[in-house]
Amino acid sequence: MFFHISPPDTALKTALQQKIDRKTKPQGALGQLERLALQAGLVQQSLEPQLRRPQMLVFAGDHGAAKAGVSAYPQEVTWQMVENFLAGGAAINVFCRAHGLELAVVDAGVAHDFAPRPGLLSAKIAPGTANYIEAPAMRAEQRDAALARGAEIVRTRADDTGCNLLGFGEMGIGNTASAALLAHVLTGVPLDACVGRGAGLDDAGLLRKRALLQRAVARAGLPAGGAAPLEALAEFGGFEMVMMAGAMLAGAEAGMLLLIDGFIVSAAALAAARLYPALTEYCVFCHRSAEPGHQAVLEALGAQPLLDLGLRLGEGTGAALAYPLLVSALAFLRDMASFESAHITDKSAVPSAAT
């Protein structure tokens, strides 16, 4: 599947930076909000970027390796949590309601049959992946189908609603293990440094998880740091992760801003960015996860996350919490007075002291 993704045109950069710098503040005083305003203006090619129909997509899928013991929770928690999302009872529901984000849940490959209802998008590839400790997680045609369905979901939203901002979240018991494997083979950081406690493993569980993932790495035989992204996704990814990658690429192609959540979403973004490096120009990296592998992924992406709150929940919660910062960045760019409009003397107008 091919995408057409180019970095945003920088012809407007000087005018945007001048507008930011002429606000009634010292230059750089709003820190990362200034970087956000500049990024949004370049992505939208506007001196007054706006957010239209912002939406959060939570992609859900099951992992065959979960039954081997890579998670503290049983696999059925995936579908139970999807039901919780649909009932409005999860953290991501609370944060989306608080900040005015529309929410939809995508069944990318959950081992459960859901009744149709509002807020649920059925895009199931299969009822969970294979156990990557013993075999590739998915066949190449399944991976390609997941990429295509993710792209289709985003293109439909862009066409039907005019949405120009997407947040990404996920649900899938065992998917921190998949993210750790992707981080290892795509960045070359030692596997043990990429593996964390996920949803709450104790010390014995963490040792078991590391041992199981070492077996998966040995089976697949991918070069650490040199794995081809599509091959890595097929070997170790979840359907929710691959579908997110396709959705991100379609979002960048459509000129959307993309809110990237924590470890699992960032691992999907890394694989997608290895295919189309310009993707990162459209990504707002929202937070630094408490999962150790996330730092390796962020460094590989050259990302500077907005928040560092010790989060490790997933679901898109970090993206939803960072969203008001983006709103604030566009508000100051749009509404804050300039030195000229407020008739305030800028320091640049004050003669420097004689030397």
VENFENFEN-V401322 format. One record per residue. N is the residue number from 1. RES is the residue in one small letter. SS is DSSP state (alpha for helix, beta for strand, coil for the rest). PHI is phi in degrees with one decimal (NA if undefined). OMEGA is omega in whole degrees, -180 to 180 (* if undefined). Layout:
n;res;ss;phi;omega
N;RES;SS;PHI;OMEGA
N;RES;SS;PHI;OMEGA
//
This chain:
n;res;ss;phi;omega
1;m;coil;NA;-176
2;f;coil;-112.0;177
3;f;coil;-124.9;176
4;h;coil;-114.6;-176
5;i;coil;-125.8;177
6;s;coil;-117.8;174
7;p;coil;-60.4;177
8;p;coil;-57.6;177
9;d;coil;-60.7;-177
10;t;coil;-94.8;-178
11;a;coil;-59.4;-177
12;l;coil;-88.3;-171
13;k;alpha;-60.3;-178
14;t;alpha;-62.2;-180
15;a;alpha;-65.3;178
16;l;alpha;-63.2;-179
17;q;alpha;-63.0;178
18;q;alpha;-64.3;178
19;k;alpha;-62.2;178
20;i;alpha;-64.0;-175
21;d;alpha;-70.2;-176
22;r;coil;-88.7;174
23;k;beta;-67.4;-174
24;t;coil;-76.8;-179
25;k;coil;-166.9;169
26;p;coil;-63.8;179
27;q;coil;-59.6;179
28;g;coil;82.6;-173
29;a;coil;-68.6;177
30;l;coil;-95.5;169
31;g;coil;52.1;-175
32;q;alpha;-66.6;175
33;l;alpha;-63.8;178
34;e;alpha;-68.3;177
35;r;alpha;-63.2;178
36;l;alpha;-63.4;-179
37;a;alpha;-61.8;178
38;l;alpha;-63.9;180
39;q;alpha;-61.0;-179
40;a;alpha;-63.0;179
41;g;alpha;-64.0;179
42;l;alpha;-70.2;179
43;v;alpha;-61.6;-178
44;q;alpha;-88.5;-179
45;q;coil;53.0;-177
46;s;coil;-149.9;172
47;l;coil;-78.8;177
48;e;coil;-133.0;-179
49;p;coil;-62.2;-178
50;q;coil;-133.5;178
51;l;coil;-103.5;-179
52;r;coil;-118.8;176
53;r;coil;47.0;-180
54;p;coil;-60.5;-174
55;q;beta;-136.0;173
56;m;beta;-108.0;175
57;l;beta;-113.0;177
58;v;beta;-109.0;-179
59;f;beta;-95.1;-176
60;a;beta;-121.7;178
61;g;beta;-163.1;178
62;d;coil;-100.0;-176
63;h;coil;-123.6;-180
64;g;alpha;-59.1;-178
65;a;alpha;-70.0;-180
66;a;alpha;-59.9;-179
67;k;alpha;-73.4;179
68;a;alpha;-86.5;175
69;g;coil;106.9;179
70;v;coil;-84.5;-179
71;s;coil;-131.2;177
72;a;coil;-77.9;-176
73;y;coil;-112.2;176
74;p;coil;-72.6;-174
75;q;coil;-60.5;-175
76;e;coil;-64.1;177
77;v;alpha;-63.9;179
78;t;alpha;-57.7;-177
79;w;alpha;-69.8;178
80;q;alpha;-64.6;177
81;m;alpha;-70.7;175
82;v;alpha;-60.6;176
83;e;alpha;-60.5;178
84;n;alpha;-64.6;176
85;f;alpha;-59.0;-176
86;l;alpha;-67.6;176
87;a;alpha;-84.4;177
88;g;coil;85.0;-171
89;g;coil;-104.1;-176
90;a;coil;-93.8;179
91;a;alpha;-57.5;-178
92;i;alpha;-64.5;176
93;n;alpha;-62.5;-178
94;v;alpha;-61.6;-177
95;f;alpha;-70.7;178
96;c;alpha;-64.4;177
97;r;alpha;-63.3;-177
98;a;alpha;-63.7;-173
99;h;alpha;-114.8;174
100;g;coil;72.7;178
101;l;coil;-97.5;171
102;e;beta;-71.0;-176
103;l;beta;-129.0;172
104;a;beta;-135.2;179
105;v;beta;-109.7;-179
106;v;beta;-108.0;173
107;d;beta;-82.0;-180
108;a;beta;-85.6;-178
109;g;beta;173.8;179
110;v;coil;-86.7;180
111;a;coil;-81.4;-177
112;h;coil;-167.4;176
113;d;coil;-102.4;-179
114;f;coil;-97.1;172
115;a;coil;-70.7;178
116;p;coil;-59.5;177
117;r;coil;-166.4;178
118;p;coil;-60.1;178
119;g;coil;89.3;179
120;l;beta;-113.2;176
121;l;beta;-107.5;-179
122;s;beta;-88.9;180
123;a;coil;-137.7;-170
124;k;coil;-60.0;174
125;i;coil;-84.6;179
126;a;coil;-165.3;-180
127;p;coil;-77.6;180
128;g;coil;99.3;178
129;t;coil;-84.2;172
130;a;coil;-74.3;178
131;n;coil;-79.4;-174
132;y;coil;-69.6;174
133;i;coil;-71.2;-176
134;e;coil;-110.7;-175
135;a;coil;-161.6;175
136;p;coil;-55.2;-178
137;a;coil;-61.7;-178
138;m;coil;-152.8;175
139;r;coil;-78.8;-179
140;a;alpha;-57.9;-179
141;e;alpha;-69.9;175
142;q;alpha;-68.5;177
143;r;alpha;-58.7;-179
144;d;alpha;-64.7;177
145;a;alpha;-65.2;179
146;a;alpha;-65.7;176
147;l;alpha;-59.1;-177
148;a;alpha;-66.2;-179
149;r;alpha;-69.0;176
150;g;alpha;-60.8;179
151;a;alpha;-64.0;-179
152;e;alpha;-63.1;179
153;i;alpha;-58.5;-177
154;v;alpha;-71.8;180
155;r;alpha;-62.4;178
156;t;alpha;-63.7;180
157;r;alpha;-66.3;179
158;a;alpha;-63.4;-177
159;d;alpha;-72.9;-172
160;d;alpha;-84.9;-174
161;t;alpha;-117.1;-176
162;g;coil;76.1;179
163;c;coil;-56.4;176
164;n;coil;-127.1;175
165;l;beta;-142.5;178
166;l;beta;-122.7;169
167;g;beta;-102.1;-176
168;f;beta;-120.8;174
169;g;beta;-136.5;-176
170;e;beta;-151.3;172
171;m;beta;-147.8;178
172;g;coil;179.6;-180
173;i;coil;-57.7;-179
174;g;coil;96.4;-173
175;n;alpha;-79.6;171
176;t;alpha;-68.6;176
177;a;alpha;-66.9;176
178;s;alpha;-60.8;179
179;a;alpha;-62.9;178
180;a;alpha;-63.7;178
181;l;alpha;-63.8;178
182;l;alpha;-63.2;179
183;a;alpha;-59.1;-179
184;h;alpha;-63.6;-173
185;v;alpha;-76.6;180
186;l;alpha;-92.3;-178
187;t;alpha;-110.9;-177
188;g;coil;85.4;175
189;v;coil;-65.3;-178
190;p;coil;-50.8;-175
191;l;alpha;-57.3;-177
192;d;alpha;-58.4;179
193;a;alpha;-75.5;-180
194;c;alpha;-97.8;-172
195;v;coil;-98.8;178
196;g;coil;-120.3;-174
197;r;coil;-83.4;177
198;g;coil;58.5;-176
199;a;coil;-82.9;173
200;g;coil;122.3;177
201;l;coil;-65.4;172
202;d;coil;-81.4;-176
203;d;alpha;-60.5;180
204;a;alpha;-64.6;179
205;g;alpha;-65.8;179
206;l;alpha;-65.3;177
207;l;alpha;-63.4;178
208;r;alpha;-64.0;179
209;k;alpha;-60.6;179
210;r;alpha;-61.6;-179
211;a;alpha;-65.0;179
212;l;alpha;-65.0;-179
213;l;alpha;-72.0;174
214;q;alpha;-62.8;177
215;r;alpha;-63.5;179
216;a;alpha;-63.2;179
217;v;alpha;-62.8;179
218;a;alpha;-63.1;180
219;r;alpha;-63.4;-174
220;a;alpha;-72.8;178
221;g;coil;69.2;178
222;l;coil;-78.8;-180
223;p;coil;-72.2;179
224;a;coil;-64.9;180
225;g;coil;88.0;-177
226;g;coil;-125.3;-177
227;a;coil;-71.4;173
228;a;coil;-70.2;-173
229;p;alpha;-61.2;-180
230;l;alpha;-66.2;179
231;e;alpha;-67.1;179
232;a;alpha;-61.7;179
233;l;alpha;-63.1;-180
234;a;alpha;-68.3;-178
235;e;alpha;-72.1;-167
236;f;alpha;-127.6;-173
237;g;coil;-75.3;169
238;g;coil;-104.4;179
239;f;alpha;-60.7;179
240;e;alpha;-66.2;-179
241;m;alpha;-73.0;179
242;v;alpha;-66.5;179
243;m;alpha;-65.0;175
244;m;alpha;-61.2;180
245;a;alpha;-59.3;177
246;g;alpha;-63.3;180
247;a;alpha;-66.2;178
248;m;alpha;-62.1;-179
249;l;alpha;-64.2;177
250;a;alpha;-66.4;178
251;g;alpha;-64.2;177
252;a;alpha;-64.2;178
253;e;alpha;-59.2;-180
254;a;coil;-85.3;179
255;g;coil;77.0;179
256;m;coil;-86.5;164
257;l;beta;-84.2;-174
258;l;beta;-123.4;177
259;l;beta;-88.4;-176
260;i;beta;-98.7;-177
261;d;coil;-76.9;-170
262;g;coil;-90.7;-168
263;f;alpha;-59.8;-174
264;i;alpha;-68.8;179
265;v;alpha;-63.8;180
266;s;alpha;-66.6;177
267;a;alpha;-64.5;175
268;a;alpha;-64.5;179
269;a;alpha;-64.6;179
270;l;alpha;-63.2;178
271;a;alpha;-61.2;179
272;a;alpha;-65.0;-180
273;a;alpha;-70.8;175
274;r;alpha;-68.5;175
275;l;alpha;-81.6;-177
276;y;coil;-136.7;-174
277;p;alpha;-57.3;-179
278;a;alpha;-66.2;179
279;l;alpha;-52.5;-173
280;t;alpha;-62.5;179
281;e;alpha;-65.8;-178
282;y;alpha;-100.5;-173
283;c;beta;-95.7;169
284;v;beta;-105.9;-178
285;f;beta;-85.4;-161
286;c;coil;-87.9;-179
287;h;beta;-158.0;176
288;r;coil;-99.4;-178
289;s;coil;-73.0;173
290;a;coil;-74.5;176
291;e;coil;-68.3;-173
292;p;coil;-62.2;-179
293;g;alpha;-67.9;-177
294;h;alpha;-63.9;-180
295;q;alpha;-62.4;178
296;a;alpha;-61.8;-180
297;v;alpha;-67.8;180
298;l;alpha;-61.1;179
299;e;alpha;-64.3;179
300;a;alpha;-64.7;180
301;l;alpha;-86.7;-175
302;g;coil;64.2;-171
303;a;coil;-94.9;174
304;q;coil;-118.1;-174
305;p;coil;-69.4;-177
306;l;coil;-77.0;-172
307;l;beta;-123.5;173
308;d;coil;-141.3;-172
309;l;coil;-112.7;-178
310;g;coil;73.6;-178
311;l;coil;-72.8;172
312;r;coil;-152.8;-177
313;l;coil;-89.6;-172
314;g;coil;78.9;180
315;e;coil;69.9;-171
316;g;coil;92.1;-175
317;t;alpha;-63.4;178
318;g;alpha;-65.0;178
319;a;alpha;-66.3;179
320;a;alpha;-65.2;179
321;l;alpha;-72.5;180
322;a;alpha;-81.4;-176
323;y;alpha;-53.0;179
324;p;alpha;-60.9;177
325;l;alpha;-67.9;176
326;l;alpha;-65.0;177
327;v;alpha;-57.6;-179
328;s;alpha;-66.1;179
329;a;alpha;-62.4;180
330;l;alpha;-71.5;179
331;a;alpha;-67.0;-179
332;f;alpha;-67.7;179
333;l;alpha;-64.0;-177
334;r;alpha;-82.5;-164
335;d;alpha;-110.0;-175
336;m;coil;-71.6;-180
337;a;coil;-67.4;172
338;s;beta;-94.4;175
339;f;alpha;-57.6;-178
340;e;alpha;-68.4;-176
341;s;alpha;-69.7;-180
342;a;alpha;-92.8;-179
343;h;coil;55.6;178
344;i;coil;-110.0;-180
345;t;coil;-73.2;176
346;d;coil;-83.5;-180
347;k;alpha;-60.1;-179
348;s;alpha;-68.1;180
349;a;alpha;-87.9;-178
350;v;coil;-89.4;-180
351;p;coil;-58.9;177
352;s;coil;-72.9;-179
353;a;coil;-65.2;178
354;a;coil;-66.8;179
355;t;coil;-113.3;*
//
